[in-house]
Amino acid sequence: MARNTFYADAGTTFEDVLTAAAAADTLIMGATLVNIDGTTAATATVRYTDSSDSDTPKEIAVNVSVAGGDNADIVSKPVLLKAGDKLQISASAASDIAISGWTETFDA
């Protein structure tokens, strides 16, 4: 088992935050949206793509509004990513929202 952290700024189109490693299962144990703009509210959507289902997106949090300088926890229970699945984020304004969190990875 390995524990890792992740962090990424959101753009206005979906961008990859992390990709689950080949031959491993990755649990997203916690994730927080942070409004790094500090003054203006912004929204974000977080999803993962399912590599075993033609990369079909599965939403984790949709249009979550985060006030300027505030944050919002979006993962209250672990989310399982299988090999090749990707965590992605998009926001209503570029460079206003970031996502941070931590994972645990297990050999499949």
C-alpha positions in Angstrom: 0.0 0.0 0.0 1.2 3.5 -0.8 -0.2 6.8 0.2 0.0 9.8 -2.0 -1.3 13.3 -2.3 -2.6 15.2 -5.3 -3.2 18.9 -6.2 -4.3 20.6 -9.4 -5.6 23.9 -10.5 -8.9 23.7 -12.5 -9.4 25.1 -15.9 -12.7 25.7 -17.7 -12.5 22.3 -19.5 -12.0 18.9 -17.9 -8.4 18.3 -17.0 -6.8 15.1 -15.6 -5.8 15.4 -12.0 -4.5 11.8 -11.6 -4.5 8.5 -13.4 -4.7 5.2 -11.6 -1.6 3.1 -12.1 -1.6 0.0 -14.2 -2.0 -3.2 -12.1 -3.2 -1.2 -9.1 -6.4 0.0 -7.4 -6.4 3.5 -6.1 -8.8 4.7 -3.4 -9.4 8.5 -3.3 -9.7 8.8 0.5 -10.4 12.5 0.6 -10.7 15.5 -1.7 -11.3 19.2 -1.1 -12.1 22.0 -3.5 -10.4 25.3 -2.6 -11.2 28.7 -4.0 -7.8 30.1 -4.6 -9.1 33.3 -6.2 -10.0 34.5 -2.7 -12.7 37.0 -3.6 -15.2 35.6 -6.2 -17.3 32.5 -5.9 -16.8 29.8 -8.5 -18.2 26.4 -9.2 -16.5 23.1 -10.0 -17.4 19.6 -11.3 -15.3 16.6 -10.4 -15.6 13.2 -12.2 -13.7 10.1 -13.0 -13.5 8.3 -16.3 -14.1 4.5 -16.2 -11.5 2.9 -18.5 -13.4 -0.4 -18.4 -16.5 1.4 -19.8 -15.1 3.3 -22.8 -13.9 6.1 -20.5 -17.5 7.0 -19.6 -17.4 9.9 -17.1 -18.9 9.3 -13.7 -19.6 12.4 -11.6 -18.4 12.7 -8.0 -19.5 16.3 -7.5 -21.4 18.5 -9.9 -21.5 22.4 -9.9 -20.2 22.7 -6.3 -20.2 26.4 -5.5 -17.2 27.5 -3.4 -17.2 31.1 -2.0 -14.1 33.2 -2.4 -11.4 32.1 0.0 -13.4 29.1 1.1 -13.3 25.3 0.6 -15.6 22.4 0.2 -15.0 18.7 1.0 -16.3 16.5 -1.8 -15.3 13.0 -0.9 -16.9 11.6 2.3 -16.4 7.9 1.4 -13.6 6.4 -0.6 -13.9 6.4 -4.4 -12.3 3.4 -6.2 -10.3 4.0 -9.3 -9.2 0.9 -11.3 -6.1 0.8 -13.6 -6.4 3.6 -16.2 -9.3 5.4 -14.6 -8.7 9.2 -14.4 -9.9 11.8 -11.9 -10.8 15.0 -13.7 -11.9 18.6 -12.8 -13.4 21.6 -14.5 -14.4 25.0 -13.1 -16.5 28.0 -14.0 -13.4 30.2 -14.2 -9.8 29.2 -14.9 -7.4 29.4 -11.9 -10.1 30.1 -9.4 -10.5 26.5 -8.0 -8.0 23.9 -7.0 -8.5 20.4 -5.8 -6.3 18.7 -3.3 -6.6 15.3 -1.6 -5.0 12.0 -0.8 -5.1 8.4 -2.1 -4.1 4.9 -1.1 -2.9 2.6 -3.8 -3.0 -1.2 -3.6 -1.6 -3.9 -6.0 -4.5 -5.3 -7.9 
